[in-house]
Amino acid sequence: MMRKNLIAGNWKMYKTPKESVEFVKQLKDAVKVYNDREILVCPAFTSLFPVSEILKDTSVKFGAQNAYFEDEGAFTGEVSVKMLQDIGVNYVICGHSERRNIFMETDTDINKKIMKTIAAGIVAILCVGEKLEEREQGKTFDVIERQITKCLDNIEDIKNIVIAYEPVWAIGTGKNATQEQAKDVHRFIRGLIEKLYGKESAENIQILYGGSVKPENIDLLMGEEDIDGVLVGGASLKLDSFLRIIDYKNGG
């Protein structure tokens, strides 16, 4: 089976609802229709509903940057998967490095979020990645294996899971993993999924790269066999740069 590529924009805590609406109106009018790639935007919670109204019946999908693992209750400030499901959210990002490192989310927390997300029929984007000191100590593969194994604990079917490799040291820093570094980790992840879930699952799962993705490096990244798309931060906030990333040229 041919894996489609996924170009996902994570807007983080940027864009008011008004700005988000203006952006997706322009995006849906400007973007081409592709057979080999999917396009996703992940606005802030306040923008999700108005964005969902504009993207209805278009090829552009929309997702949330986070979700809580309870359906409802006295959890002030949290948003449940059930609430997201009700407005037609297609994806939920789970375990972004900023959630792990700023908000101290654990692999166990992320595992619960993923289970709740996929039970609702929504695709979970599991983010994994090492810090600079972990890479310098040669622990990259150990960290990735631990995160994937724990975050996917007790999950038997991964058809609704995407994995995004984001080297923490390359996020928002302007640094970028070399093509070789990204290739090695993506190959390792696919091998690990084969070990845990079998060859068919490994061949079908989308593995994205995230970490200072920009128009200047997208073609090279997408030329790698095991890179099935990108999770884009800052470069997804500007229409021209995001459109160029979406319209990558295979193999640079």
C-alpha positions as CSV (number, residue, x, y, z in Angstrom):
1,M,0.0,0.0,0.0
2,M,1.2,3.5,-0.9
3,R,1.4,5.7,2.1
4,K,0.1,9.2,1.6
5,N,2.2,12.0,2.9
6,L,0.9,14.4,5.6
7,I,1.8,18.1,5.7
8,A,0.6,19.3,9.2
9,G,0.8,22.9,10.5
10,N,1.0,23.3,14.3
11,W,0.1,26.9,15.0
12,K,0.9,26.6,18.7
13,M,-0.4,29.7,20.7
14,Y,-0.6,32.0,17.6
15,K,-3.5,33.4,15.7
16,T,-6.8,34.8,17.1
17,P,-10.0,33.2,15.8
18,K,-10.3,36.2,13.4
19,E,-6.8,35.7,12.1
20,S,-7.3,31.9,11.8
21,V,-10.4,32.3,9.8
22,E,-8.7,34.8,7.4
23,F,-5.8,32.4,7.0
24,V,-7.8,29.2,6.2
25,K,-10.0,31.1,3.8
26,Q,-6.9,32.0,1.8
27,L,-5.4,28.6,2.3
28,K,-8.4,26.7,0.9
29,D,-8.6,29.0,-2.1
30,A,-4.9,28.7,-2.9
31,V,-4.1,25.1,-2.2
32,K,-4.1,22.6,-5.0
33,V,-5.8,19.2,-4.9
34,Y,-3.2,16.4,-4.4
35,N,-3.6,12.6,-4.7
36,D,-0.4,11.8,-2.8
37,R,-0.6,14.1,0.2
38,E,-2.9,15.4,2.9
39,I,-3.0,18.8,4.4
40,L,-3.7,19.5,8.1
41,V,-3.9,22.7,10.2
42,C,-3.9,22.6,14.0
43,P,-5.1,26.0,15.4
44,A,-5.6,27.0,19.0
45,F,-8.8,25.7,20.8
46,T,-10.5,29.1,20.4
47,S,-10.2,28.9,16.6
48,L,-11.2,25.3,16.1
49,F,-14.9,25.8,15.6
50,P,-14.8,28.7,13.2
51,V,-12.0,27.0,11.2
52,S,-14.1,23.8,11.1
53,E,-17.0,25.7,9.5
54,I,-14.7,27.1,6.7
55,L,-12.9,23.8,6.0
56,K,-16.1,21.7,5.9
57,D,-16.3,19.9,2.5
58,T,-12.7,20.9,1.5
59,S,-9.6,18.7,1.2
60,V,-7.9,20.5,4.1
61,K,-8.2,18.7,7.5
62,F,-8.1,20.3,10.9
63,G,-6.9,19.1,14.3
64,A,-6.3,20.0,17.9
65,Q,-3.0,20.6,19.5
66,N,-3.9,18.7,22.7
67,A,-6.8,17.0,24.5
68,Y,-7.6,15.7,28.0
69,F,-8.2,12.0,28.6
70,E,-11.5,12.3,30.6
71,D,-14.9,12.8,28.8
72,E,-16.1,15.5,31.2
73,G,-15.8,16.6,34.8
74,A,-14.3,19.1,37.1
75,F,-11.1,19.7,35.1
76,T,-10.9,23.4,34.8
77,G,-9.2,24.6,31.6
78,E,-9.2,21.2,29.9
79,V,-10.9,20.2,26.6
80,S,-12.0,16.6,26.1
81,V,-11.8,14.4,23.0
82,K,-15.6,14.2,23.1
83,M,-15.8,18.0,22.7
84,L,-13.4,17.9,19.8
85,Q,-15.2,15.0,18.2
86,D,-18.5,17.0,18.2
87,I,-17.0,19.7,15.9
88,G,-15.5,17.1,13.6
89,V,-11.8,17.3,14.5
90,N,-9.8,14.9,12.3
91,Y,-6.5,14.8,14.3
92,V,-5.2,15.4,17.8
93,I,-1.5,16.1,18.5
94,C,-0.4,14.0,21.6
95,G,2.8,14.5,23.5
96,H,4.3,17.4,21.7
97,S,7.7,18.2,23.2
98,E,6.4,21.5,24.6
99,R,3.6,19.6,26.4
100,R,6.2,17.2,27.8
101,N,8.9,19.8,28.8
102,I,6.8,22.9,29.8
103,F,3.7,21.2,31.1
104,M,5.4,18.0,32.4
105,E,3.2,15.5,30.6
106,T,4.4,12.0,31.1
107,D,4.4,9.0,28.7
108,T,1.5,7.6,30.8
109,D,-0.5,10.8,30.4
110,I,0.1,10.7,26.6
111,N,-0.8,7.0,26.5
112,K,-4.2,7.9,28.0
113,K,-4.8,10.7,25.6
114,I,-3.9,8.5,22.6
115,M,-6.3,5.8,23.8
116,K,-9.2,8.2,24.2
117,T,-8.4,9.9,20.8
118,I,-8.3,6.7,18.7
119,A,-11.4,5.3,20.5
120,A,-13.3,8.3,19.2
121,G,-12.1,7.5,15.6
122,I,-9.8,10.5,15.5
123,V,-6.2,10.1,14.4
124,A,-3.6,10.7,17.1
125,I,-0.2,12.2,16.2
126,L,2.2,10.9,18.7
127,C,5.3,13.2,19.0
128,V,8.6,11.7,20.1
129,G,12.1,13.1,20.2
130,E,15.3,13.5,22.2
131,K,16.8,16.6,23.9
132,L,20.3,17.8,22.9
133,E,22.0,16.3,25.9
134,E,20.4,12.9,25.1
135,R,21.6,13.0,21.5
136,E,25.1,14.0,22.6
137,Q,25.2,11.1,25.1
138,G,24.2,8.7,22.3
139,K,20.8,8.0,23.8
140,T,18.6,9.0,20.9
141,F,17.3,5.5,20.0
142,D,16.8,4.6,23.7
143,V,14.7,7.7,24.3
144,I,12.6,7.1,21.1
145,E,12.0,3.5,21.9
146,R,11.0,4.3,25.5
147,Q,8.6,7.0,24.4
148,I,6.9,4.9,21.7
149,T,6.7,1.7,23.8
150,K,5.2,3.5,26.8
151,C,2.9,5.9,24.8
152,L,1.5,3.0,22.8
153,D,1.2,0.6,25.8
154,N,-1.9,-1.6,25.6
155,I,-2.8,-0.2,22.1
156,E,-3.3,-3.1,19.8
157,D,-4.4,-1.4,16.6
158,I,-2.3,1.6,15.3
159,K,-4.2,2.3,12.1
160,N,-5.3,5.7,13.6
161,I,-1.9,6.7,14.8
162,V,0.8,8.9,13.1
163,I,4.2,9.3,14.7
164,A,6.1,12.6,14.5
165,Y,9.8,12.6,15.2
166,E,10.8,16.0,16.5
167,P,14.3,16.4,17.8
168,V,13.7,18.8,20.7
169,W,17.0,20.6,20.1
170,A,15.7,21.5,16.5
171,I,12.3,23.0,17.4
172,G,12.1,26.8,17.0
173,T,15.9,27.0,17.2
174,G,16.6,27.3,13.5
175,K,18.8,24.2,13.8
176,N,17.7,21.3,11.8
177,A,18.6,17.6,12.0
178,T,20.7,16.7,9.0
179,Q,19.1,14.6,6.3
180,E,21.1,11.7,7.5
181,Q,20.1,12.1,11.2
182,A,16.4,12.4,10.3
183,K,16.7,9.4,7.9
184,D,18.3,7.2,10.6
185,V,15.7,7.9,13.2
186,H,12.8,7.4,10.9
187,R,14.2,4.1,9.8
188,F,14.7,3.1,13.4
189,I,11.0,4.1,14.2
190,R,9.7,2.0,11.3
191,G,11.8,-0.9,12.4
192,L,10.5,-0.6,16.0
193,I,6.9,-0.5,14.8
194,E,7.6,-3.7,12.7
195,K,8.9,-5.3,15.9
196,L,6.0,-4.3,18.0
197,Y,3.1,-4.5,15.4
198,G,4.3,-6.4,12.4
199,K,5.4,-5.6,8.9
200,E,2.1,-4.5,7.5
201,S,1.6,-1.9,10.3
202,A,5.2,-0.7,9.8
203,E,4.6,-0.2,6.0
204,N,1.4,1.7,6.5
205,I,2.1,4.0,9.4
206,Q,2.9,7.6,8.6
207,I,6.1,8.9,10.2
208,L,6.5,12.7,10.1
209,Y,9.6,14.9,10.7
210,G,9.2,18.0,12.8
211,G,11.9,20.5,13.8
212,S,12.6,23.8,12.0
213,V,10.9,22.6,8.8
214,K,10.9,25.4,6.2
215,P,10.6,26.0,2.5
216,E,14.4,25.7,2.2
217,N,14.7,22.1,3.5
218,I,11.3,20.6,2.6
219,D,12.3,19.1,-0.7
220,L,15.3,17.3,0.7
221,L,13.3,15.9,3.7
222,M,10.5,14.7,1.5
223,G,13.0,12.9,-0.8
224,E,13.7,10.4,2.0
225,E,11.9,7.1,1.7
226,D,10.9,6.8,5.4
227,I,9.7,10.4,5.9
228,D,6.0,10.6,5.2
229,G,5.4,14.2,5.8
230,V,6.2,17.0,8.2
231,L,4.9,18.7,11.4
232,V,5.6,22.4,10.7
233,G,5.7,25.1,13.4
234,G,6.6,28.7,12.6
235,A,6.6,28.2,8.8
236,S,3.0,27.2,8.8
237,L,1.9,30.6,10.2
238,K,2.6,32.4,6.9
239,L,0.6,31.5,3.9
240,D,3.4,31.7,1.3
241,S,5.8,29.5,3.2
242,F,3.2,27.0,4.2
243,L,2.0,26.7,0.6
244,R,5.6,26.1,-0.6
245,I,6.0,23.4,2.0
246,I,2.7,21.8,0.9
247,D,3.8,22.0,-2.7
248,Y,7.1,20.2,-2.0
249,K,9.0,18.7,-4.9
250,N,9.7,15.0,-4.5
251,G,13.4,14.4,-3.9
252,G,14.4,18.0,-4.0
